[in-house]
Amino acid sequence: MRTWDGEMVQGALMTQLLLETDAVSKTFGSGKNAVHAVREVSLSLAQGEVLGLVGESGSGKSTVANLLLGIETPDSGSISVEGRPVGNWLKEEPRVYREVIQAVFQYPIAALDSRKRVGWLIEEPLVVHGRGTKKQRVARVKDLMSAVQLDEELLDRFPYELSGGQAQRVNIARALALEPKILICDEPVSALDVSVQAQILNLLLELQTSHQMSMIFISHSLAVVRHLSNRIAVMYAGTIVEGGPGRDLVDSPSHPYTELLVQAAASSSSNREGLVSTISPEGLPRSGCRFVPRCPLATEVCSNGEPELVMNSQSRSIRCWHLDTT
């Protein structure tokens, strides 16, 4: 198995690997219309770790999330959780798999059933999975409301009566109801007001620590990912182009694409989260390194073949022909 991060999980995080992917690929469409959304992505997630997955829109981040959640099926490669293939989980014990891994998505109000009240939305996973008596479930819902810092007076409200931040807190409470071991957060703050984003990020970090969960945090903003992550994987055009310890990677980027994201995050001319652009499949070269059209270091060798993901002298994994000069 080729993985970018085998030596990056530090200290106590080495106690147990909960999730691993090995050369996972996913293509949508066929022939000339084929979009290679994810190409041979290998990564791992340890017990109690936060892994940041960052890249522009169209880089493949959300497709990776959907593959991990079982929403999509990989064309090739393998995914395992707690050492068991996800395909087996979903075929034999799909409900148990949902207890192990949960998600929080980008648009908080759209993720909630507008016809249901907040109390039921949080209680519903407990009912579906046969957890406790009605009295026990009601108590659990109140505990979850407290955990996500929401007043109990909101229990009888509908989603459209909530602010974006309140709705996202309900989504977080709902995701935590079954006490998952892994939480996937796919752009959970990008649709929120700037004033609310930091509150939700801090809440997620507090809950991750108090519940001892592992988390995959997906964002197009390196600044956001740096705030939360032990390690970061940078994706471009469906592949991981750089991986390493979170703050080190952001403070000293090695791949030219990572450097571009860092510059965007720091630029006052970028938007509130440092978005650079959207990656269009039509603009990608058919051979060689896919970053060539935007790369300041590109030479002829870059167009002739795609580089492998290799470790540099600083124990940083980088996919670049100019590894020694970046």
C-alpha positions as CSV (number, residue, x, y, z in Angstrom):
1,M,0.0,0.0,0.0
2,R,1.4,3.4,-1.0
3,T,0.2,6.1,1.4
4,W,1.5,9.6,1.8
5,D,1.2,9.7,5.6
6,G,2.5,6.5,7.0
7,E,5.1,8.1,9.2
8,M,3.2,11.3,10.0
9,V,0.9,10.1,12.7
10,Q,2.7,11.1,15.9
11,G,2.8,9.9,19.5
12,A,-0.5,8.7,21.0
13,L,-2.1,8.9,17.5
14,M,-0.3,5.7,16.6
15,T,-2.4,3.7,19.0
16,Q,-4.9,2.6,16.4
17,L,-5.6,3.3,12.7
18,L,-9.4,3.5,12.3
19,L,-9.6,4.2,8.6
20,E,-7.4,3.5,5.6
21,T,-7.8,3.9,1.9
22,D,-5.5,2.2,-0.6
23,A,-5.2,3.7,-4.2
24,V,-8.9,4.6,-4.3
25,S,-10.2,5.9,-7.6
26,K,-13.6,7.1,-8.8
27,T,-14.6,8.2,-12.3
28,F,-18.0,9.7,-13.4
29,G,-19.2,9.4,-16.9
30,S,-17.3,7.6,-19.7
31,G,-15.4,8.2,-22.9
32,K,-14.8,11.9,-23.7
33,N,-17.1,12.9,-20.9
34,A,-15.3,11.0,-18.2
35,V,-14.3,13.0,-15.1
36,H,-11.6,11.4,-13.0
37,A,-12.8,12.8,-9.7
38,V,-10.5,10.7,-7.5
39,R,-7.3,9.0,-8.7
40,E,-5.4,6.5,-6.5
41,V,-5.9,8.3,-3.2
42,S,-4.3,6.6,-0.2
43,L,-4.7,8.0,3.3
44,S,-5.2,7.0,6.9
45,L,-6.9,8.3,10.0
46,A,-5.8,7.4,13.5
47,Q,-7.7,7.2,16.7
48,G,-8.3,10.7,18.1
49,E,-6.8,12.4,15.1
50,V,-8.0,15.3,12.9
51,L,-7.0,14.9,9.3
52,G,-7.5,18.0,7.1
53,L,-8.3,17.5,3.4
54,V,-7.9,20.7,1.5
55,G,-8.1,21.9,-2.1
56,E,-10.1,24.1,-4.5
57,S,-13.6,23.2,-5.6
58,G,-13.4,20.3,-8.1
59,S,-10.3,18.8,-6.5
60,G,-12.1,15.7,-5.4
61,K,-12.4,16.3,-1.7
62,S,-16.2,15.8,-1.4
63,T,-16.0,12.7,-3.6
64,V,-13.5,11.2,-1.1
65,A,-16.0,12.0,1.6
66,N,-18.8,10.3,-0.3
67,L,-16.7,7.2,-0.9
68,L,-15.9,7.0,2.8
69,L,-19.5,7.4,3.8
70,G,-20.6,4.7,1.3
71,I,-22.7,7.2,-0.8
72,E,-20.4,6.4,-3.7
73,T,-18.6,3.1,-4.6
74,P,-14.9,3.2,-5.7
75,D,-14.1,2.0,-9.2
76,S,-10.8,0.6,-7.8
77,G,-8.8,0.5,-4.7
78,S,-10.0,-0.3,-1.2
79,I,-11.4,1.4,1.9
80,S,-11.4,-0.2,5.4
81,V,-12.7,1.0,8.7
82,E,-11.5,-0.7,11.9
83,G,-9.7,-3.2,9.6
84,R,-12.9,-4.2,7.8
85,P,-13.7,-3.4,4.2
86,V,-16.4,-0.8,3.9
87,G,-18.1,-2.8,1.2
88,N,-18.6,-5.6,3.7
89,W,-19.9,-3.2,6.3
90,L,-22.4,-1.8,4.0
91,K,-23.5,-5.2,2.7
92,E,-23.7,-7.0,6.0
93,E,-24.3,-4.4,8.7
94,P,-25.1,-1.0,7.1
95,R,-26.7,0.4,10.3
96,V,-23.7,-0.5,12.4
97,Y,-21.5,1.3,9.9
98,R,-23.7,4.4,10.3
99,E,-23.0,4.2,14.0
100,V,-19.3,4.2,13.4
101,I,-19.1,7.0,10.9
102,Q,-21.2,10.2,10.6
103,A,-21.0,13.4,8.7
104,V,-21.7,17.2,8.9
105,F,-22.3,18.8,5.5
106,Q,-22.0,22.3,4.0
107,Y,-25.5,23.7,3.9
108,P,-27.0,23.3,7.4
109,I,-30.6,24.2,6.8
110,A,-30.9,22.1,3.6
111,A,-29.5,19.1,5.5
112,L,-32.5,19.1,7.9
113,D,-36.0,18.0,7.1
114,S,-38.0,21.2,7.1
115,R,-41.2,19.4,8.2
116,K,-39.7,18.1,11.4
117,R,-39.0,19.9,14.7
118,V,-35.5,20.2,16.1
119,G,-36.2,17.8,19.0
120,W,-37.2,15.0,16.6
121,L,-34.4,15.7,14.2
122,I,-31.9,15.0,16.9
123,E,-33.9,12.0,18.4
124,E,-34.5,10.4,15.0
125,P,-31.1,8.5,14.7
126,L,-31.7,7.1,18.2
127,V,-35.1,5.8,17.1
128,V,-33.9,4.4,13.8
129,H,-31.1,2.5,15.6
130,G,-33.3,1.3,18.5
131,R,-31.4,3.3,21.2
132,G,-33.1,3.5,24.6
133,T,-36.6,4.2,25.8
134,K,-38.5,7.4,25.0
135,K,-37.5,8.9,28.4
136,Q,-33.8,8.0,27.8
137,R,-33.9,9.4,24.3
138,V,-35.4,12.7,25.5
139,A,-32.7,13.0,28.1
140,R,-30.0,12.2,25.5
141,V,-31.4,14.9,23.2
142,K,-31.2,17.5,26.0
143,D,-27.6,16.4,26.7
144,L,-26.8,16.9,23.0
145,M,-28.4,20.3,22.9
146,S,-26.2,21.3,25.8
147,A,-23.1,19.9,24.2
148,V,-23.6,22.0,21.0
149,Q,-24.5,25.0,23.1
150,L,-28.2,25.4,22.1
151,D,-31.0,26.4,24.4
152,E,-33.7,23.8,25.0
153,E,-36.4,26.3,23.9
154,L,-35.3,25.6,20.3
155,L,-36.4,21.9,20.5
156,D,-39.9,22.8,19.2
157,R,-38.8,25.0,16.3
158,F,-38.5,24.0,12.7
159,P,-35.3,24.4,10.7
160,Y,-36.5,27.5,8.8
161,E,-36.9,29.2,12.2
162,L,-33.2,28.8,12.9
163,S,-30.1,30.8,12.0
164,G,-27.4,29.1,9.9
165,G,-25.2,28.7,12.9
166,Q,-28.1,27.2,15.0
167,A,-29.0,24.8,12.2
168,Q,-25.4,23.6,11.9
169,R,-25.3,23.0,15.6
170,V,-28.4,20.9,15.2
171,N,-26.7,18.9,12.5
172,I,-23.7,18.4,14.7
173,A,-25.9,17.2,17.6
174,R,-27.7,14.8,15.2
175,A,-24.3,13.5,13.9
176,L,-23.1,12.9,17.5
177,A,-26.3,11.2,18.7
178,L,-25.0,7.7,17.9
179,E,-21.5,8.4,19.3
180,P,-19.6,7.8,16.1
181,K,-15.9,7.0,16.2
182,I,-15.3,9.0,13.0
183,L,-16.9,12.4,12.0
184,I,-16.5,13.7,8.5
185,C,-17.0,17.4,8.2
186,D,-17.4,18.5,4.6
187,E,-17.1,22.3,4.3
188,P,-19.2,22.7,7.5
189,V,-18.6,26.5,7.9
190,S,-18.2,27.8,4.3
191,A,-21.9,28.6,4.0
192,L,-22.0,30.5,7.4
193,D,-21.5,34.1,8.2
194,V,-17.9,35.0,9.1
195,S,-18.9,35.9,12.6
196,V,-20.3,32.4,13.2
197,Q,-17.5,30.3,11.5
198,A,-15.0,30.6,14.3
199,Q,-17.7,29.6,16.8
200,I,-18.6,26.4,14.9
201,L,-14.9,25.5,14.4
202,N,-14.1,25.9,18.1
203,L,-17.2,23.8,18.9
204,L,-16.1,21.0,16.6
205,L,-12.7,21.0,18.1
206,E,-14.1,20.9,21.7
207,L,-16.4,18.1,20.8
208,Q,-13.7,16.1,19.0
209,T,-11.5,16.3,22.1
210,S,-14.3,15.6,24.6
211,H,-15.7,12.7,22.6
212,Q,-12.3,11.3,21.6
213,M,-13.4,11.1,18.0
214,S,-11.4,10.9,14.9
215,M,-12.3,13.6,12.3
216,I,-11.7,14.3,8.6
217,F,-12.2,18.0,8.1
218,I,-12.7,19.0,4.4
219,S,-12.3,22.6,3.3
220,H,-11.0,24.8,0.4
221,S,-9.3,27.0,3.1
222,L,-5.9,26.2,4.4
223,A,-6.4,28.7,7.2
224,V,-9.5,26.9,8.4
225,V,-7.9,23.4,8.1
226,R,-4.7,24.6,9.9
227,H,-6.8,25.6,12.9
228,L,-8.1,22.1,13.5
229,S,-5.8,19.5,11.9
230,N,-3.0,17.3,13.2
231,R,-2.1,16.5,9.6
232,I,-3.2,17.9,6.2
233,A,-3.5,16.3,2.8
234,V,-3.6,18.7,-0.2
235,M,-5.7,17.6,-3.2
236,Y,-5.5,18.8,-6.7
237,A,-7.4,17.4,-9.7
238,G,-8.3,14.1,-7.9
239,T,-4.8,13.3,-6.4
240,I,-2.9,14.1,-3.2
241,V,-0.1,16.5,-4.1
242,E,1.3,17.1,-0.6
243,G,0.8,15.7,2.9
244,G,2.4,16.4,6.2
245,P,2.0,17.7,9.8
246,G,-0.7,20.4,9.7
247,R,1.0,23.6,10.9
248,D,4.4,22.7,9.4
249,L,2.8,22.2,6.0
250,V,0.9,25.5,6.1
251,D,3.9,27.5,7.5
252,S,6.4,26.0,5.0
253,P,4.6,24.6,1.9
254,S,6.7,22.5,-0.5
255,H,4.4,21.9,-3.5
256,P,3.8,24.9,-5.7
257,Y,0.0,24.3,-5.4
258,T,0.1,24.3,-1.6
259,E,2.1,27.5,-1.8
260,L,-0.7,29.0,-4.1
261,L,-3.3,28.1,-1.5
262,V,-1.2,29.6,1.3
263,Q,-0.9,32.8,-0.7
264,A,-4.6,32.9,-1.4
265,A,-5.4,32.4,2.3
266,A,-3.2,35.4,3.2
267,S,-4.3,37.7,0.4
268,S,-6.6,40.5,1.3
269,S,-8.0,40.3,-2.3
270,S,-9.2,36.7,-1.8
271,N,-12.6,36.1,-0.4
272,R,-13.4,35.3,3.3
273,E,-11.9,31.9,3.2
274,G,-9.1,32.2,0.7
275,L,-10.8,30.5,-2.2
276,V,-8.6,30.5,-5.3
277,S,-10.8,29.1,-8.1
278,T,-12.7,26.1,-9.3
279,I,-10.8,23.3,-11.1
280,S,-12.4,22.5,-14.4
281,P,-11.7,19.1,-15.9
282,E,-11.6,20.7,-19.4
283,G,-8.6,22.8,-18.5
284,L,-6.5,19.9,-17.3
285,P,-3.7,18.4,-19.4
286,R,-4.3,14.8,-20.6
287,S,-0.8,13.6,-19.7
288,G,1.9,14.6,-17.3
289,C,1.5,16.7,-14.2
290,R,-2.0,18.2,-14.0
291,F,-0.8,21.3,-12.4
292,V,1.5,22.3,-15.3
293,P,-0.8,25.1,-16.7
294,R,-0.6,26.9,-13.4
295,C,2.8,26.0,-12.2
296,P,5.7,28.5,-12.1
297,L,8.2,25.7,-11.9
298,A,6.9,23.7,-14.9
299,T,9.5,22.3,-17.4
300,E,9.4,19.8,-20.2
301,V,9.7,16.8,-17.9
302,C,6.5,17.9,-16.1
303,S,4.4,17.5,-19.3
304,N,6.0,14.1,-20.2
305,G,4.8,12.1,-17.2
306,E,3.0,12.4,-13.9
307,P,5.3,12.4,-10.8
308,E,4.8,9.9,-8.0
309,L,4.2,10.9,-4.4
310,V,7.5,10.7,-2.6
311,M,9.1,11.8,0.7
312,N,11.5,14.7,0.8
313,S,14.3,15.4,3.2
314,Q,11.8,17.1,5.7
315,S,9.6,14.0,5.8
316,R,7.0,15.8,3.7
317,S,5.2,13.8,0.9
318,I,5.1,15.7,-2.3
319,R,4.0,14.9,-5.9
320,C,6.4,17.1,-7.9
321,W,9.2,16.5,-10.4
322,H,11.1,19.4,-8.8
323,L,11.1,17.8,-5.3
324,D,14.7,18.9,-4.6
325,T,14.0,22.5,-5.4
326,T,10.7,23.1,-3.7
